[in-house]
């Protein structure tokens, strides 16, 4: 339903990661190679990035397709960062909240994206939503399944969960409440990346010599070092380390 990407490494222009590679995220907005559901990601896009010395990321989001946004072209050419997240969107429900529904979502140092869809939304998610404090429900970023997933993850981060647990526990709960959902989640604070592969493709490219890690829905070039993450897996990474942990569904 979407494509997303997170990068940690040396400072580079955003375009070096997002638009210059042959099969970049920008190209994936109209021609993804490994997307299992949907064919065009034209319902919005966003990029968040971190500036040196500031733990709170900046964001640029729009409701239309990334290929039609000339402002993004300039931004990607001149803005540099050593940590970023970006996504292109294929909406589960057309017209749902426009720019507000475009990832990455943000709170404090965190950026978040969801590639997938909750089956039987919104009824299937009602029991989990009922477990959130009312003020958190009132602050939902958009009226979408991804915004609710973000609220569940953020609730755990605020409670002190580490990034891996903050992703994996909601994934298990949502998979139990809505079997058949696709729950590829991506989270970063500019220092670490956490991601889940659950129902769609996920890959990573680690370069220890450069001190860089890219986690993406699919490879943006044909570098043979790309590695596919098995389905039902939690990935946690820094600039120099990638760990994979199998995820199991909750028992009935």
KAJOVEN-V155216 format. One record per helix or strand. SS is the DSSP state (alpha for helix, beta for strand). FROM is the first residue (numbers start at 0). LEN is the number of residues. If there is no record, write none. Layout:
SS,FROM,LEN
SS,FROM,LEN
//
This chain:
beta,1,12
alpha,13,5
alpha,24,7
beta,44,5
beta,57,5
alpha,65,3
alpha,69,9
beta,79,10
alpha,97,4
beta,104,3
beta,109,8
alpha,122,8
alpha,133,5
alpha,144,14
alpha,162,15
beta,181,7
beta,192,5
beta,202,5
beta,211,5
beta,226,2
beta,232,5
beta,241,5
//
